[in-house]
Amino acid sequence: MRTAKTRHPAVDVQVVRHQQLPGADDYAREKITSLLHLAPAPVLFARVRLTKHPDPSVARPVVAQANLDVNGRLVRAQVAGATPREAIDRLEATLRHRLERIAEHWENRRGRMPSTAPHEWRHGTEPAQRPGYFPRPADEREIIRHKTYALSHATIDEAAADLELMDYDFHLFTETATGKDSVLYHDGAAGFRLAQITPSQQTALAPHRVPVSISPQPAPVLSTAEAITRLALTDLPFVFFLDAERGRGSVLYHRIDGHYGLITSADQQ
């Protein structure tokens, strides 16, 4: 199905580079600008970030990330490529598909099940292209990004939709029916996996349509230092834990540069 063009005011696509990548700026700007007509509402902001992985053994060392503000709704995509041009081409294809899906579901996206049919949101080639993180020695790692915000109350379907639109590995939120801090993440082809501060039965959750399994393990009660130790000792991309000081669910995760990021709640229950 051909998506009709939507006329919106033009927005300049910002391109940010962290390394010398000759010719990448103009190519990225041209590619992403050509997609903006697919958005179902005005694009208020558009930025492309290009970085190169410091590990020479990485097969796809160039990471391309796009962040759009579609009339207040944030849309994100991140891919990797062997060269800047390949990464930008992959980013253009991923973002094109995401904008087409958003346009199709814009009016009734909330509460709907993300499709599991081929070529839908979560069944492209993106998982295989996700960049890993730099294997920085544990004693050199630091928390260099700490994001604190009020966790949104959402159903599983709403959390899954946000997870897809933002192209995240996980989404931290408060599940509507149980009032428990929770994290939702992909569980391979089976759908999604839900971890909560204390596990709930499926029947206790707000009605949802996405396929989700529930982790039977309660979140460990940890200090930030203990969470760092646990993440350093595992192969996991993140650790979901009950912050011993704040009493809320938090996530410590690996950043692509080998350092850590930390997400905590800004409010108290």
JONOR-V90975 format. One line per field, one symbol per residue. burial: 1 if it has 24 or more other C-alpha atoms within 12 Angstrom, else 0. Layout:
burial=???
This chain:
burial=00000000000011111000100110111011101111111111111111111000000111111111110011111111111111111111111111111110000000001110000111010110111111100000111000000011011111111111111111111110011111111100001111111111010011011111111000111111001101110000111111100001111111111111111110000
